[in-house]
Every structure is written in structure tokens, then in C-alpha cells.
Amino acid sequence: FMELELEFEEAFGGGIKHVCLGQSAPCAQCAGTGEVKLPLTRLCSPCRGSGRVRSSAGLQRCMVCDGRGYRSVEACPSCDGSGQETLERWLAVSLPAGLIDGDSLRLAGEGEPHPEFVDHPGDLQLRIRLRPHALYSRRGRDLWLQRPISALRLQLGGEVRIPHPGGHRTVRVDAGTATARSVCFRGEGFPARAGRPHGDLIIEFQPITVDKLDSVLRAQFEALEAELQRKLSHHLPELAAWEANWLQDPRP
């Protein structure tokens, strides 16, 4: 298994992903032996040329030089004596649309060679993991995002542009109250395979009110407030009822 990290946009739309693999191969410098010949023989350091080393059992033949007292080979510096090196290999992996965490892709013949059958490499299985996204989150195949929006637009309704892994979209918001609300758009979430239904897109609209008014907006807001006050019981019945209850003149 190998883990393959994808951005939300890559996983959503699919396409081609270039992946670098590290694969073991016999060291080209020593042909896989782990040793290289020295241009000149050298005195064996562990036994200091004697061919023997002292141990708890007494003098033993030096295993480094095989008792000769000198060495004509040394560990290959390219592979540190392992006889193996790691080569980079690039693959162009075809990604189907709608991959999510836990999905896997099997690439036939792209795995490590079998120890006994070098010409028959195994399969490579890629396990998908989505990188966390600054905007989107995912629940199953449903795609979630928070979208700040003018409180006035929430009341008026209309078309609103939203970001989307498949490209910016325009959605219609129904007129209503200027409070936070979630709107579900069926089938606009992560694609599914094998004829299964796509996920949904859930947008959490967060109303934003005006912090500062310039002279033009202030005049327009004053005119709007005057119109609301003129028909208070129609436009704001809760406010009209409160004022009627608590702002009545107590004098007879």
C-alpha cells in the first residue's frame, strides 16, 4: 500500500496525477555485491594485519579480512555496502472523479518485484487521503462550505456566486429572514461511481451587516427606516406589538 494525498479539487474532478515512486534496485556501482575493489590492498584495521582478533574465546580469525590480514575490497560507498539503491520512477496515475478518504486505486504491475520472480512485479495499491481544505469540509460524499453573505441579500433573495471544487457556481437564494441558514443543493457534492447518487452541496450562509455608513447609504437607510415605521404593523409586527404594549402613554 502507498498513501496518495490529493487536494479537494483533484479528488473532485479527477484527471492525471504524476506520482514519484522509490523502488529498490541492485546498486549500479557494485552490481549488487555491496563491495568494490580497492586500487591497492590495505592493511586490515580490525586485526591490524595479523588476521586474528581477540575475543572472550581467545584469538579468532578476523571476519573482515577472512584471516588474510589485508583487504582488497571495501564496502561500496554508493550503497553503504547494502548492494541496493533507491531509484525514482514517475507514474502518470489516472484519477476517477469523486475520490474520497479510504478509496483505493490498484495499479497492475507497478509494485515491487517478487523476490523470486524479478520479471513479475506485483500490483501497487494507492490509498486515498484528502488534504484538509481551508474552505470545504466533507461528510460522506456531501460537500459543506460556509459563505458570508449580505444580510440584505438574504432578505431580498436572488442569485449568489459561490466557490466550488468544480469551478465557481451561481445559486439562487430564496427571500427570507436575515438570519443564518443552510441550503442544500442536491447532487452538487462529490461524484460517485457505479451508478450511485452523487453527494449534496450544503452551504451555510452567514449574514453580514453593514458596519459603517457613508452619507449616501445613511440617507437610503433613513428613508427605508421611515417607510418601515410608516407601515410598522405590516412589515415588523413583533416590533409594532412591543411598542404598542410598552410605549403607550400612561396618562389618562
Number of C-alpha atoms within 10 A of each C-alpha: 12 13 12 17 15 19 13 24 16 20 24 22 17 17 13 12 14 10 12 12 15 12 14 14 15 17 20 13 17 20 14 17 17 21 21 17 13 12 8 8 11 14 16 20 14 15 21 13 18 17 22 21 16 11 8 6 6 8 11 14 16 20 13 17 21 13 18 17 20 19 19 15 16 15 17 20 13 17 20 13 17 17 21 21 17 13 13 10 10 10 13 11 14 13 16 17 17 21 25 21 16 11 11 17 18 13 15 11 13 15 18 16 17 11 9 7 9 10 10 14 15 16 15 16 17 18 17 19 19 18 13 12 11 7 11 15 15 20 11 12 20 20 22 19 18 15 16 13 17 15 20 16 19 23 16 14 16 13 11 14 11 15 13 19 17 14 9 10 11 12 12 11 16 14 13 14 15 20 12 14 13 13 13 15 14 13 16 17 26 26 23 18 11 5 7 8 14 17 21 20 21 20 19 17 21 17 19 16 10 9 5 7 11 7 8 8 12 12 12 12 13 11 12 12 12 12 12 14 15 11 12 16 14 11 13 12 12 12 13 15 13 10 11 12 9 9 9 8 7 6 4 3
